[in-house]
């Protein structure tokens, strides 16, 4: 079961009706049971994995609290994180590791292992493992008190709107909401439904109609002309934003119905004028998680190493430490997205973009989200910067979308060398409609500085809801058959 399937809305309504009559503990029981049913609908074994993650989340912070020395606490934390990462490695990366190291071992004349597991990767494992790690670290840092509640920790791990593809909530932000009684409010129901409607417009109305066109172009990498390849690359840029932003809005809307406010995951990322700004706007929950729990510790570790060089200033040390930490962080970010060298390359490319602009464009200057534009020259520069960033992002997305790194290299080379600029009219129409729809929604949200796009219609908001719903009924693509892109991660 997923958000685009027809069964989801009846499931959500049934869960809400069962949740409504109860008070605090009863409501959590309903949500935990509903979450197990939701996840078990993918595979009856998946809830067992959730139970393993829950066991770590419940038991380890309490054990850390009882430990008598700081060293023992740190060792327990490391053991808990290692256990969670081991689960992630076995289910997501073991086969990739075996497949990648086998040829190298054989080339070196060594006997290569052939024990690839070929097991099904549990959907959403990357998301709820990261959320679990956040809870362990935040408890250790004293940002929240370790919960003794089976229900609270169980709901923290399994809450179904966030289970499959986030957003990834941090422990210090999410657990207090779980522990707080959430009364029913009509405003929550209205806001949740509005978020979900916009999410379905993005997913079913924009992303899904583009999916067949993108699939066709990327399947013909070796034969398509440059025009089709460029159209396919731009179409995928539109598709992945509409798909994932749509998913996040449906997830946040579903959670809001039950009173929970989930972190916003997207803020018009293609309006970014730099890659640093892009990563503050794209998949915000993952970006902030990586910044806090990975990049900052890596930067500190790099600075300690670079400090041995006895450079004159901290700024000089940062010119070495920042690129090193950024490249490692983004390579791991790419690997988190998928067990393939094309994902690692995608992460490294973004790391290079981030390091280059920090060292050679911005220097020590802060990178702001909405810089003030003073006159026509600033506006021209802003438009040019946005266009360049979007172009480079589109090229990088080809690494992300291609099945292998080799096919991605072929795709990029043929973008500039294949020749032939004819694109089928149907493909151009779908692309133009998707671009226009996404541009309108993103522009309204950017100008409003919030997510309530339908409220821009003022007193005609009800009519806007009706038109959006009618459009989904008549023209929504995919019919629930096009899965969300980020489910594979």
DAWO-V793961 format. One record per residue. RES is the residue in three letters. OMEGA is omega as a letter, one per 30 degrees, with the letter a starting at -180 (* if undefined). D_FIRST is the distance of its C-alpha to the first C-alpha in whole Angstrom. Layout:
BEGIN
RES;OMEGA;D_FIRST
RES;OMEGA;D_FIRST
END
This chain:
BEGIN
UNK;l;0
UNK;a;4
UNK;a;7
UNK;a;8
UNK;a;7
UNK;a;9
UNK;a;7
UNK;a;7
UNK;l;10
UNK;l;11
UNK;l;9
UNK;l;11
UNK;l;14
UNK;l;14
UNK;l;14
UNK;a;17
UNK;l;19
UNK;a;19
UNK;a;20
UNK;a;22
UNK;a;25
UNK;l;25
UNK;a;27
UNK;a;27
UNK;a;26
UNK;l;24
UNK;l;22
UNK;l;21
UNK;l;20
UNK;a;18
UNK;l;16
UNK;l;16
UNK;l;15
UNK;l;12
UNK;l;11
UNK;l;12
UNK;a;10
UNK;a;7
UNK;l;8
UNK;l;9
UNK;l;6
UNK;l;6
UNK;a;10
UNK;l;12
UNK;a;15
UNK;l;13
UNK;l;14
UNK;l;17
UNK;l;18
UNK;l;17
UNK;l;19
UNK;l;22
UNK;l;21
UNK;a;22
UNK;l;25
UNK;a;26
UNK;a;26
UNK;a;27
UNK;a;30
UNK;l;31
UNK;l;32
UNK;l;34
UNK;l;36
UNK;a;37
UNK;a;38
UNK;a;40
UNK;a;42
UNK;a;45
UNK;l;46
UNK;a;44
UNK;l;44
UNK;l;42
UNK;l;40
UNK;l;39
UNK;l;39
UNK;l;36
UNK;l;34
UNK;l;34
UNK;l;33
UNK;l;30
UNK;l;29
UNK;l;30
UNK;l;28
UNK;l;25
UNK;l;26
UNK;l;27
UNK;l;23
UNK;a;22
UNK;a;25
UNK;a;24
UNK;a;20
UNK;a;21
UNK;a;25
UNK;a;26
UNK;l;26
UNK;l;27
UNK;a;30
UNK;a;31
UNK;a;31
UNK;a;33
UNK;a;35
UNK;l;36
UNK;l;38
UNK;l;40
UNK;l;41
UNK;l;42
UNK;l;44
UNK;l;46
UNK;a;47
UNK;l;45
UNK;a;43
UNK;l;39
UNK;a;36
UNK;a;34
UNK;l;32
UNK;a;28
UNK;a;25
UNK;l;23
UNK;l;20
UNK;l;16
UNK;l;16
UNK;a;13
UNK;l;11
UNK;a;13
UNK;l;16
UNK;a;18
UNK;a;17
UNK;l;17
UNK;l;20
UNK;l;22
UNK;l;21
UNK;l;23
UNK;l;26
UNK;l;27
UNK;l;27
UNK;a;29
UNK;a;31
UNK;l;32
UNK;a;33
UNK;a;35
UNK;l;37
UNK;l;37
UNK;l;35
UNK;a;33
UNK;l;34
UNK;a;32
UNK;l;30
UNK;a;31
UNK;l;28
UNK;a;26
UNK;a;23
UNK;a;24
UNK;l;23
UNK;l;20
UNK;l;19
UNK;a;20
UNK;a;18
UNK;a;15
UNK;a;14
UNK;l;11
UNK;a;12
UNK;a;14
UNK;a;12
UNK;a;10
UNK;l;13
UNK;g;15
UNK;a;18
UNK;l;20
UNK;l;22
UNK;a;25
UNK;a;26
UNK;l;29
UNK;a;27
UNK;a;24
UNK;l;26
UNK;l;28
UNK;l;26
UNK;a;24
UNK;a;27
UNK;l;28
UNK;a;28
UNK;l;26
UNK;l;27
UNK;l;26
UNK;l;27
UNK;l;27
UNK;l;27
UNK;l;24
UNK;l;22
UNK;a;24
UNK;l;23
UNK;l;20
UNK;a;19
UNK;l;22
UNK;a;20
UNK;l;16
UNK;l;18
UNK;l;20
UNK;l;17
UNK;l;16
UNK;l;19
UNK;a;19
UNK;a;16
UNK;a;16
UNK;a;20
UNK;a;21
UNK;a;19
UNK;l;17
UNK;l;21
UNK;a;22
UNK;a;20
UNK;l;22
UNK;l;25
UNK;a;24
UNK;a;23
UNK;a;26
UNK;a;28
UNK;l;27
UNK;a;27
UNK;a;31
UNK;a;32
UNK;a;35
UNK;a;36
UNK;l;35
UNK;a;38
UNK;l;38
UNK;l;37
UNK;a;34
UNK;l;33
UNK;l;34
UNK;l;32
UNK;l;29
UNK;l;29
UNK;l;30
UNK;l;27
UNK;l;24
UNK;l;26
UNK;a;25
UNK;a;21
UNK;l;20
UNK;a;22
UNK;a;20
UNK;a;17
UNK;l;17
UNK;l;19
UNK;l;17
UNK;a;14
UNK;l;16
UNK;l;17
UNK;l;14
UNK;a;14
UNK;l;17
UNK;l;17
UNK;l;14
UNK;a;17
UNK;l;20
UNK;l;19
UNK;l;19
UNK;a;23
UNK;l;22
UNK;a;23
UNK;a;21
UNK;l;23
UNK;a;23
UNK;a;22
UNK;l;24
UNK;l;27
UNK;a;28
UNK;a;29
UNK;l;30
UNK;a;33
UNK;l;34
UNK;l;38
UNK;l;37
UNK;l;35
UNK;l;35
UNK;l;34
UNK;a;31
UNK;l;30
UNK;a;31
UNK;a;28
UNK;l;26
UNK;a;23
UNK;a;25
UNK;l;23
UNK;a;24
UNK;a;27
UNK;l;28
UNK;a;27
UNK;a;29
UNK;a;32
UNK;a;32
UNK;a;31
UNK;a;32
UNK;a;35
UNK;l;37
UNK;l;38
UNK;l;38
UNK;l;40
UNK;l;42
UNK;l;43
UNK;l;44
UNK;l;46
UNK;l;48
UNK;a;48
UNK;l;50
UNK;l;52
UNK;l;54
UNK;l;55
UNK;l;57
UNK;a;56
UNK;a;58
UNK;l;55
UNK;l;52
UNK;l;51
UNK;l;52
UNK;a;50
UNK;l;47
UNK;l;48
UNK;a;47
UNK;a;45
UNK;l;42
UNK;a;42
UNK;a;41
UNK;a;39
UNK;a;37
UNK;l;37
UNK;a;35
UNK;a;33
UNK;l;31
UNK;l;32
UNK;l;29
UNK;l;27
UNK;l;27
UNK;l;26
UNK;a;23
UNK;a;22
UNK;l;22
UNK;a;24
UNK;a;26
UNK;l;30
UNK;l;29
UNK;l;27
UNK;l;30
UNK;l;32
UNK;l;30
UNK;l;30
UNK;l;34
UNK;l;35
UNK;l;33
UNK;l;35
UNK;l;38
UNK;a;38
UNK;a;37
UNK;a;40
UNK;a;43
UNK;l;42
UNK;a;43
UNK;a;46
UNK;a;47
UNK;a;46
UNK;a;46
UNK;l;48
UNK;a;48
UNK;l;47
UNK;l;44
UNK;a;41
UNK;a;40
UNK;a;37
UNK;a;39
UNK;l;43
UNK;a;45
UNK;a;46
UNK;l;50
UNK;a;51
UNK;a;51
UNK;l;51
UNK;a;48
UNK;l;46
UNK;l;47
UNK;a;46
UNK;l;43
UNK;l;41
UNK;l;43
UNK;l;41
UNK;a;38
UNK;a;38
UNK;l;39
UNK;l;36
UNK;l;34
UNK;a;35
UNK;l;35
UNK;a;31
UNK;l;31
UNK;l;33
UNK;l;31
UNK;l;28
UNK;l;29
UNK;a;29
UNK;a;25
UNK;a;24
UNK;a;26
UNK;a;25
UNK;l;28
UNK;l;31
UNK;l;34
UNK;l;32
UNK;l;31
UNK;l;35
UNK;a;36
UNK;a;34
UNK;l;36
UNK;a;39
UNK;l;38
UNK;a;37
UNK;a;41
UNK;a;43
UNK;a;41
UNK;l;43
UNK;a;42
UNK;l;41
UNK;l;39
UNK;l;36
UNK;a;34
UNK;a;35
UNK;l;31
UNK;l;30
UNK;l;32
UNK;l;31
UNK;l;27
UNK;a;28
UNK;l;31
UNK;l;29
UNK;l;26
UNK;a;29
UNK;a;30
UNK;l;27
UNK;a;26
UNK;l;30
UNK;a;30
UNK;a;27
UNK;l;29
UNK;l;32
UNK;a;32
UNK;a;30
UNK;a;32
UNK;l;35
UNK;a;34
UNK;l;33
UNK;a;30
UNK;a;26
UNK;a;27
UNK;a;28
UNK;a;28
UNK;l;31
UNK;l;33
UNK;l;33
UNK;a;35
UNK;l;36
UNK;a;34
UNK;l;31
UNK;l;30
UNK;l;30
UNK;l;28
UNK;a;25
UNK;l;26
UNK;l;27
UNK;l;24
UNK;l;21
UNK;l;24
UNK;a;23
UNK;l;19
UNK;a;20
UNK;a;23
UNK;a;22
UNK;a;19
UNK;l;18
UNK;a;15
UNK;a;14
UNK;a;10
UNK;a;11
UNK;a;12
UNK;l;10
UNK;a;12
UNK;a;15
UNK;l;15
UNK;a;12
UNK;a;14
UNK;*;17
END
